[in-house]
Amino acid sequence: MPQPYPGSEKLKESLRLRLQDAKSRYEAVTAHYRALLQQRPEGVPLTPDSALALARRAESEALAEYTRVLRVFIELTNGKAPEGEP
């Protein structure tokens, strides 16, 4: 069984809260993106600064953050000290 390092329980709780926030944000921006996607008329070209493109970018960024925090949380749960700023 992995051995926790000193202070890991406090950090684990902090990361658990950040993980919940990141997941909630990802779910919210995904819902927004999907709503915009359904409203988009077919055949209309997508521009980089359109609301749909910006929503897709926000979804990608939210997923990346959720994945990053989840990875750090899993490592900490398995007894590894997180590298850098979690």
N, C-alpha and C positions, 0 to 999 in steps of 0.2 A: 504494500500500500504506500502511495506517495507520502512523503513527509512535508508538511507545510513549513514554509520559512517564516521567521518572525514578522508579525504585522500582516500576514496574508488574509486573515479573516476580515479585518477592516477593509482592506483593499478589495477583497472578494465581494463584500456587500456593496461597496461603491460601484464596482464593475457591474454587478447584477442590476443595480438601478440604471446605470448608463445603457446596459443591454436592453432593458425594458423600454427606455426612451428611444433608443435607436430603432428598435423593432416597431414601435408605435409610429415613429416618423416615416419609416419605410412603408408601412401599411397605408398611411395617409397619402403619401405622394404617389403610391401605386394606384390607389383608388382614383385620385385626381387625374393621373395620366390615362387610365382606362376610360374614364368618363369623357375626356377630351378626344380620345381615339374613336370612341363610338359616335361622337358628334361630327367628326371630320368627314366632309363630303368626299366621295370617291373621285379620283382623278385630279384632285387639287394638289399641286406640288408642295412639298414640305420645304420650308426655308429654315435656315439655321436659327433664326431669331423668332420663329413662330411659337405660339403658346404650347403647341404639342411638342416641339423639339426641346423647349425649355423644361417642360414637364418630364420628358424622357431623360434628360440630363440630370434633373433633380432626383429621379427614381434611381438612376445608376449611382449617383453619389451617395444616396441614402443606403442603398444595398452595400456599397463598398464600406461605409462606416459601420453598418450593422455586422458585416462579416469580420471586419477588423476587431471590433470589440468582442465579438463572440469567440474569435480565435484566442485573444488574450485571456478571456474568462476561462476557456477550456484549459489553456496551458496552466493558469494559476490553480484551477481545480485539480489538475494532475500533479501539482507540487512544483511546477517550474516557476521561477521568478520571471515576471514579465520584463522584456527587454525594452528599454526606452520608455517613453511616455505612453501609458495605456489608453 
